[in-house]
Amino acid sequence: MDAVASRPQRVLDNLRRVVQAVRQSSAQIGGPDGVTSAQLLILKLIDAHAGISVGDLAARTLTHQSSVSEVVGRLETRGLIVRVRAADDGRRREIQLTGAGRQALSQPVETIQETLIKAMAALPPETLAALDTGLAALIAEAGIAIDPVPMFLEDGLNP
């Protein structure tokens, strides 16, 4: 092979870089309490936006609402958050941190999701569109489409 990598190899290498960054981020954050990167991101957003809803979390994380709801459910089961009725609308549920949830935020770490969301926001629209189109085509061709897409490393296999 040439000294210069082929385009398919460059694409695969770039995908490997993203996967590796996700794995490293998860390993760095994972600590003894077992909070995942995705869970930490959700906790940070709940802390920053008092009374946030699952729908608002989904919008802020660029993730399907059902995927965020699963992460929120895990956090609630672990006693890191609580859902309470909104004072202004009894149908709306707001999410709040518990003391244990605040303790889990003691690590001032940027999650990989935050890093990627910031990076995408900085890209020119045409670059983001090309990424969207190209990755969608690759996923379709490989037959690996799943819906809804879970948050990074939140597929039910993690603690």
TORLO-167368 format. One line per field, with one value per residue (C-alpha): residue number from 1; chain; x negated, y, z. Coordinates in Angstrom, 3 decimals. Layout:
N
resi NUM / ...
chain A / ...
xx X / ...
yy Y / ...
zz Z / ...
END
This chain:
159
resi 1 / 2 / 3 / 4 / 5 / 6 / 7 / 8 / 9 / 10 / 11 / 12 / 13 / 14 / 15 / 16 / 17 / 18 / 19 / 20 / 21 / 22 / 23 / 24 / 25 / 26 / 27 / 28 / 29 / 30 / 31 / 32 / 33 / 34 / 35 / 36 / 37 / 38 / 39 / 40 / 41 / 42 / 43 / 44 / 45 / 46 / 47 / 48 / 49 / 50 / 51 / 52 / 53 / 54 / 55 / 56 / 57 / 58 / 59 / 60 / 61 / 62 / 63 / 64 / 65 / 66 / 67 / 68 / 69 / 70 / 71 / 72 / 73 / 74 / 75 / 76 / 77 / 78 / 79 / 80 / 81 / 82 / 83 / 84 / 85 / 86 / 87 / 88 / 89 / 90 / 91 / 92 / 93 / 94 / 95 / 96 / 97 / 98 / 99 / 100 / 101 / 102 / 103 / 104 / 105 / 106 / 107 / 108 / 109 / 110 / 111 / 112 / 113 / 114 / 115 / 116 / 117 / 118 / 119 / 120 / 121 / 122 / 123 / 124 / 125 / 126 / 127 / 128 / 129 / 130 / 131 / 132 / 133 / 134 / 135 / 136 / 137 / 138 / 139 / 140 / 141 / 142 / 143 / 144 / 145 / 146 / 147 / 148 / 149 / 150 / 151 / 152 / 153 / 154 / 155 / 156 / 157 / 158 / 159
chain A / A / A / A / A / A / A / A / A / A / A / A / A / A / A / A / A / A / A / A / A / A / A / A / A / A / A / A / A / A / A / A / A / A / A / A / A / A / A / A / A / A / A / A / A / A / A / A / A / A / A / A / A / A / A / A / A / A / A / A / A / A / A / A / A / A / A / A / A / A / A / A / A / A / A / A / A / A / A / A / A / A / A / A / A / A / A / A / A / A / A / A / A / A / A / A / A / A / A / A / A / A / A / A / A / A / A / A / A / A / A / A / A / A / A / A / A / A / A / A / A / A / A / A / A / A / A / A / A / A / A / A / A / A / A / A / A / A / A / A / A / A / A / A / A / A / A / A / A / A / A / A / A / A / A / A / A / A / A
xx 0.000 / -1.122 / -2.644 / 0.480 / 3.469 / 6.427 / 9.651 / 11.459 / 8.561 / 8.615 / 12.356 / 11.998 / 9.052 / 11.170 / 14.034 / 11.526 / 10.388 / 13.959 / 14.613 / 11.325 / 12.133 / 15.530 / 13.934 / 11.231 / 13.754 / 15.908 / 12.940 / 11.765 / 15.198 / 16.254 / 14.918 / 16.050 / 19.642 / 20.056 / 21.453 / 21.069 / 20.130 / 23.716 / 25.045 / 22.540 / 23.626 / 27.278 / 26.385 / 24.459 / 27.394 / 29.848 / 27.534 / 27.211 / 30.912 / 33.164 / 36.437 / 35.352 / 37.546 / 36.614 / 37.604 / 35.316 / 32.473 / 32.993 / 32.785 / 29.644 / 27.872 / 28.965 / 30.392 / 33.760 / 36.091 / 36.569 / 32.794 / 32.486 / 35.448 / 33.592 / 30.547 / 32.769 / 34.461 / 31.092 / 30.108 / 33.419 / 33.053 / 29.603 / 30.994 / 28.997 / 32.062 / 35.763 / 38.685 / 41.190 / 44.360 / 43.843 / 45.422 / 46.883 / 48.120 / 49.033 / 48.675 / 45.031 / 42.301 / 39.142 / 35.874 / 33.776 / 30.492 / 30.366 / 27.460 / 25.908 / 26.351 / 24.497 / 21.734 / 21.389 / 20.679 / 17.535 / 15.403 / 14.972 / 14.589 / 15.883 / 17.699 / 17.021 / 20.582 / 19.932 / 16.696 / 18.375 / 21.425 / 19.156 / 17.022 / 20.068 / 21.427 / 18.122 / 18.152 / 19.365 / 22.900 / 21.661 / 19.122 / 21.778 / 24.121 / 21.398 / 20.720 / 24.426 / 24.874 / 21.680 / 22.172 / 25.829 / 24.777 / 22.034 / 24.417 / 27.064 / 24.547 / 23.129 / 26.633 / 25.984 / 28.815 / 30.576 / 33.413 / 33.653 / 29.928 / 28.769 / 26.426 / 22.736 / 22.046 / 25.608 / 26.876 / 27.942 / 24.628 / 23.056 / 23.642
yy 0.000 / 3.544 / 5.632 / 7.718 / 5.857 / 5.179 / 7.073 / 3.999 / 3.481 / 7.152 / 6.975 / 3.824 / 5.334 / 8.395 / 6.211 / 4.339 / 7.662 / 8.554 / 5.091 / 5.224 / 8.680 / 7.419 / 4.403 / 6.482 / 9.032 / 6.306 / 4.677 / 7.998 / 8.911 / 5.448 / 5.685 / 3.551 / 4.790 / 3.483 / 6.693 / 6.513 / 9.376 / 9.683 / 9.673 / 12.344 / 14.513 / 14.187 / 15.005 / 18.100 / 19.314 / 18.751 / 20.727 / 23.572 / 23.781 / 23.581 / 21.807 / 20.416 / 17.770 / 14.611 / 16.345 / 19.285 / 16.885 / 15.088 / 18.372 / 19.488 / 16.141 / 15.763 / 12.367 / 10.648 / 11.221 / 7.491 / 7.008 / 9.890 / 8.534 / 5.237 / 7.042 / 9.151 / 5.955 / 4.440 / 7.599 / 7.620 / 3.939 / 4.707 / 7.591 / 10.269 / 12.170 / 12.505 / 13.433 / 15.846 / 17.442 / 20.941 / 23.616 / 25.414 / 22.311 / 19.124 / 17.092 / 18.038 / 16.181 / 18.048 / 16.341 / 17.357 / 16.153 / 14.417 / 14.833 / 11.702 / 13.173 / 16.320 / 14.161 / 12.342 / 15.728 / 16.219 / 15.317 / 18.427 / 16.381 / 17.266 / 14.260 / 13.028 / 13.971 / 17.579 / 17.601 / 16.215 / 18.493 / 21.553 / 20.366 / 19.814 / 23.247 / 24.745 / 22.982 / 24.775 / 23.662 / 22.032 / 19.918 / 18.818 / 17.977 / 15.909 / 14.038 / 13.372 / 12.087 / 10.043 / 8.386 / 7.612 / 5.947 / 3.946 / 2.782 / 1.766 / -0.089 / -1.910 / -2.802 / -1.495 / 1.002 / 0.945 / 3.130 / 4.844 / 5.291 / 5.006 / 7.516 / 6.558 / 3.391 / 3.338 / 0.172 / -1.598 / -3.459 / -0.940 / -0.766
zz 0.000 / -0.656 / 2.092 / 1.795 / 3.172 / 0.926 / 1.542 / 3.001 / 5.389 / 6.409 / 7.029 / 9.105 / 11.006 / 11.778 / 12.997 / 15.165 / 16.644 / 17.620 / 19.094 / 21.002 / 22.369 / 23.543 / 25.238 / 26.906 / 28.094 / 29.580 / 31.306 / 32.772 / 34.079 / 35.196 / 38.767 / 41.686 / 41.615 / 38.048 / 36.566 / 32.803 / 30.522 / 29.290 / 32.849 / 33.865 / 30.947 / 32.015 / 35.633 / 34.509 / 32.438 / 35.295 / 37.567 / 35.052 / 34.167 / 37.208 / 36.517 / 33.140 / 31.505 / 29.596 / 26.365 / 27.135 / 27.969 / 24.652 / 22.766 / 24.605 / 24.087 / 20.445 / 21.403 / 20.920 / 23.871 / 24.560 / 24.842 / 27.299 / 29.235 / 29.745 / 31.136 / 33.391 / 34.605 / 35.528 / 37.393 / 39.242 / 40.194 / 41.594 / 43.661 / 41.825 / 40.613 / 41.382 / 39.158 / 40.620 / 39.303 / 37.952 / 40.108 / 37.091 / 35.211 / 37.061 / 33.854 / 33.444 / 35.335 / 36.260 / 37.083 / 40.062 / 41.512 / 44.864 / 47.278 / 45.805 / 42.326 / 43.369 / 44.821 / 41.485 / 39.883 / 41.940 / 38.895 / 36.717 / 33.528 / 30.076 / 28.637 / 25.123 / 24.227 / 25.240 / 23.246 / 20.113 / 20.370 / 20.685 / 17.766 / 15.538 / 16.417 / 15.254 / 11.874 / 8.764 / 7.792 / 4.565 / 6.485 / 8.956 / 6.067 / 4.364 / 7.607 / 8.063 / 4.516 / 4.492 / 7.863 / 7.087 / 3.819 / 5.569 / 8.286 / 5.731 / 3.575 / 6.607 / 7.821 / 11.321 / 11.688 / 15.058 / 16.184 / 18.534 / 18.956 / 22.589 / 24.147 / 23.945 / 25.950 / 27.337 / 25.716 / 28.889 / 29.196 / 31.563 / 35.314
END
